[in-house]
Amino acid sequence: MSLTGLSPAKTHIVHMSEAFDFLGFRIQWRRKQGTGKWYLCTFIAARSVRAVKAKIRALTHRTSQKDLGYVLTSINMVLHGWASYFRHAIAQRVFDMLDNFTWRRMIRMLSERHRWRWKDVRRRFTTPTGRWLPITAGQIELKRIAAIPIVRYRYRGSKIPNPWVTQPT
């Protein structure tokens, strides 16, 4: 295939040690600390994180009058779909950060709606032992995406069909 059909504005040739974004991932060669070995690392691109944070902000506006169950369901769908797509990247810290961001946005929205102070939030969302409870609306609960397992470098060699081997008859 020739390069004449490709857009020069979108097409770049870069060395693997320079990071590049592709389909929401940031791909880069990195040297493992303490060794001389280089590995291909896939991270979540900053643009993808900004986009999902904008969706969370749109759903958790401080003066929103939307039903809490609807807001929790919408946030769960957005976050879990996004996290399922990016679970093959180096993503645990990003997932933790987004969980904290979402929780803070929800608490901010509920505090404004019910005129709670921080003391009221603590009383409502902690157990007597001081453990934090999840934000719920009936049976609907704000799910954590940090609990989604990150699956990296799956070996599929024996499961990929080989087109050159004939099946025994």
Secondary structure as GFF3:
##gff-version 3
##sequence-region A 1 169
A	DSSP	three_ten_helix	3	5	.	.	.	ID=ss1
A	DSSP	beta_strand	20	22	.	.	.	ID=ss2
A	DSSP	beta_strand	25	31	.	.	.	ID=ss3
A	DSSP	beta_strand	38	44	.	.	.	ID=ss4
A	DSSP	alpha_helix	46	59	.	.	.	ID=ss5
A	DSSP	alpha_helix	68	86	.	.	.	ID=ss6
A	DSSP	alpha_helix	92	114	.	.	.	ID=ss7
A	DSSP	alpha_helix	118	125	.	.	.	ID=ss8
A	DSSP	beta_strand	136	137	.	.	.	ID=ss9
A	DSSP	beta_strand	140	141	.	.	.	ID=ss10
A	DSSP	three_ten_helix	145	147	.	.	.	ID=ss11
###
